[in-house]
Amino acid sequence: QVEESAVSLWNWAVTKHTVSVVNDEQRAKLRSVACTLVCLCEGSDPPEGTIRRQILMSMKTGKGWIDIGKADLADGFLEIATSSIEKLYAKLLKRSDGEADIHMHKADVEKNLFKVLSYQAESVFAQGDFQKAAMCVQRCKDMLMKLPKETCYLSILCYNFGVETYEWKRYEQSSFWLSQSYDIGKIDIKYSVGKEMQAKVLRLLATVYFEWDCNLYLDKALKAINLANQENLHPAGFFLKVKILLTSGASDEDISSAVAEFLHHEMSLDFCLNTAKLLLEHGRESVGFDFLKSLPERFESSPDLGKITLLHIEFLLQNKRELLAKQKVEEIIIGHYTGKQLLPEALNRLHVILWDRAAKHYEAKSYSDALHWYSYSVSFYTPGQIDQNLAKLQRNMASCYLHLKQVDKAKEAVKEAERCDPNSIFTKFSVYKIAVMEKDTDKAVEAVIEMGKLAEKPSQHEDKLRVDESTGTNLLSLAAQIALENAQQVVAIKALEYLSEHLQDCRQLFAALKCLVRLTLSKVMAENEEKKEEDTNSMLTYLTLAHKRLAESFTEEKFTGDLRIVEAHWFRKVAWNLAVQFTGCPEKMRDFFLLSFKFSQFCPSDKAVLIAQKTCLLMAAAVDLERGRQEVTPSEQTELLTQALQHLQACKEIWKVLKLTGDFAKDPTDTLLLLYEFEARSKLNDPTLHNLMESVWEQPQIEVKTLEIIASLAMESPARYPVLCKKALKSALNLHRKQTVIDAVKFSKCLHSLIGLSLPTGLSDLDACVLQEVWDYFQDALSVVSSTDAYPEMEILWLMTRAWNTGIFQYTDGKYKEAEQWCGLGMRFLNHLGSLKKSYE
């Protein structure tokens, strides 16, 4: 039952592989399982049919593993096949009746043995065992006398071994297998592989000897190739023979003799040209050129006749025989206009040769010679013809004319190029070069603008020269360089602007932007205000682009962190210096300070950078606050004050970090941050303002001036915080009192503000508590006035007047006692007046 199942599995694998249900590897595995099961079911004396089946299954299983590249798995099954063949032979001998039967059975067995041996040869060869493979093949070779039909198969097997070992550069093994293949092919002419295959084997054998060591195995290589050519005439055989002779250093006579051999046979033009090329490339000019000269007559009716002349021209040029090459070219030009035109392919090849020769002269700065070769190419175009290559040709000629200072001729050439290809960036570049040379700034700028537009959108037509992004940027870069070399800054700036928009390489981009900044900066320093405004805006644009690309550069592997820091520092310092220079234009100053801050964020946060960041943000906030004080709309003011708060918030975070790096006791930053934030929040009517001030009142070291400014800001429109203002003034007044020597002038101003806030002018109906509070202020003032002569007389007069008027208001209300007190207070101030006393007594 197991055996039947195994046979069914085998048959199923065969049928399913036929309809591509299972692949080669799956089939090999299925066969392997089926074959193993059949072998396991074998009894002590299996019948002949079972043994034959085992032989078949074992051979096919082994071959299957070899074919899928797993030769090591094949060995066991091939051994089983060999063992089964021996069993079969023994069984057949037992029932043989005579000599005839024995021979018949032996022949039957040998066919299977031959196959098994050949499979074993394949297996051990695949596993790299050359000796075993050779032994297996030798046994097969010995059996060919009885199995002549296998001659072809064994010869091809050896050839395949020879090919593989040649590809692995195992020349010694390859020569062995190829020799075996050739020898086996000669054993039986009737069943041989044929003369063509034998010649193919010999050509490869000659190649093996040639590549192995041409000098050492020259005779063997020549013998093999001569035999190949005798077996079957083939161009490859002749070509290889010439190649071997050339490499071995044979004389011109021997080589001429070898070439003459195949002149009597039909060979293609391409083969003859390749042979001529081979001869000339090996420096056999005499033989090569003689052979070339014989070809036109041989192929006079061929439409490809021009190929011969082209090859002749190429090798004349290679051998520096330019005059003869020119004569050949001129012959072709004459033929072109007398009905002997080259085929399109050959004509294109000629143009390549002519342009290549012209380019070499151009590189050598022989511009006149370059023009001569370009003019040959022009000769093949008809007047008025529109062609992309003609446009390129004219541009190249224009470049030569420019080097020769022949501007008018260069203009003509460029005009012709524009006619042929008006939308080419290369044509615009040629126009640009002439404009720069003629110092026509407007035309040069116009050409740069056109180049920039063309760089943005590569050519969409397949028949046109395609312009990729790098080409556009390279030309714009070259345009900028030309402009700078010719001291045309305006043109250079325009070229660099377009260049900075298109460059992808960060290093090149920042180099372009730096150049732009330097050039524009030099212009700004020397311009009037109108033009300066425009160029300043350009500077902002350049710096903004630099910041954007620095931010994007984190994804570019080639642009390392160190390079990024270097560039960031450079642009940071430039933005800072520009901000300092634009103190007369606060808005621009703020923009440059903010850019400097943004660049500094790409730099390591050392102390110097943190100080710079803090200053940039403080200055930006100061500018926004100043602009908010000016005549702007409420919405604009809100926006400016909100921006200022954002800058201050960022600055506070930096300031916290910075204070950890050293002693900043004398630094006014804390005060500025407080005043700026107070102004912004008070004018925005921010509900958190009172919370901010709670922390201020608690500060022991707050200065009088700071409190006075807070008081002033608290009442500056649109802010109105009289309670905060009064509290600030009271605190300031207390600080004045605590001083060892009171500054009468400052004290008087602070008191003046406090009284003015507490006792509004023209109000008569005042609360008694308010009057008492104000009365105390007047008493403070009188105390200071009495103790010093430094109190300003106009302030004393003001105090006297306010006290007197307050008394009059009380009198008017019928409050005579209060009126007497206040008027009496005023009289007390009168006593301290100087020159004005008599006027008021």
HELIX and SHEET records of a PDB file:
HELIX    1   1 VAL A    2  THR A   18  1                                  17    
HELIX    2   2 ASP A   24  LEU A   40  1                                  17    
HELIX    3   3 GLU A   48  ASP A   67  1                                  20    
HELIX    4   4 ALA A   71  LEU A   73  5                                   3    
HELIX    5   5 ASP A   75  LYS A   94  1                                  20    
HELIX    6   6 GLU A   99  ALA A  126  1                                  28    
HELIX    7   7 PHE A  130  ASP A  142  1                                  13    
HELIX    8   8 PRO A  148  GLU A  150  5                                   3    
HELIX    9   9 THR A  151  GLU A  167  1                                  17    
HELIX   10  10 TYR A  171  ILE A  187  1                                  17    
HELIX   11  11 LYS A  195  ASP A  213  1                                  19    
HELIX   12  12 LEU A  218  GLU A  231  1                                  14    
HELIX   13  13 PRO A  235  THR A  247  1                                  13    
HELIX   14  14 ASP A  252  LEU A  263  1                                  12    
HELIX   15  15 LEU A  269  GLU A  281  1                                  13    
HELIX   16  16 GLU A  285  ARG A  298  1                                  14    
HELIX   17  17 GLY A  306  GLN A  318  1                                  13    
HELIX   18  18 GLU A  322  HIS A  336  1                                  15    
HELIX   19  19 PRO A  344  GLU A  363  1                                  20    
HELIX   20  20 TYR A  367  VAL A  378  1                                  12    
HELIX   21  21 GLN A  388  HIS A  403  1                                  16    
HELIX   22  22 VAL A  407  CYS A  420  1                                  14    
HELIX   23  23 ILE A  425  MET A  437  1                                  13    
HELIX   24  24 THR A  441  GLU A  456  1                                  16    
HELIX   25  25 GLU A  469  GLU A  485  1                                  17    
HELIX   26  26 GLN A  489  HIS A  502  1                                  14    
HELIX   27  27 CYS A  506  MET A  525  1                                  20    
HELIX   28  28 GLU A  529  GLU A  552  1                                  24    
HELIX   29  29 SER A  553  THR A  555  5                                   3    
HELIX   30  30 GLY A  561  GLN A  581  1                                  21    
HELIX   31  31 PRO A  586  SER A  600  1                                  15    
HELIX   32  32 LYS A  607  ARG A  629  1                                  23    
HELIX   33  33 PRO A  634  LEU A  658  1                                  25    
HELIX   34  34 LYS A  659  THR A  661  5                                   3    
HELIX   35  35 THR A  669  LYS A  683  1                                  15    
HELIX   36  36 LEU A  689  TRP A  697  1                                   9    
HELIX   37  37 VAL A  704  ALA A  714  1                                  11    
HELIX   38  38 PRO A  722  LYS A  738  1                                  17    
HELIX   39  39 ALA A  744  SER A  758  1                                  15    
HELIX   40  40 ALA A  768  SER A  787  1                                  20    
HELIX   41  41 GLU A  793  THR A  812  1                                  20    
HELIX   42  42 TYR A  816  LEU A  830  1                                  15    
HELIX   43  43 LYS A  837  TYR A  840  1                                   4    
END                                                                             
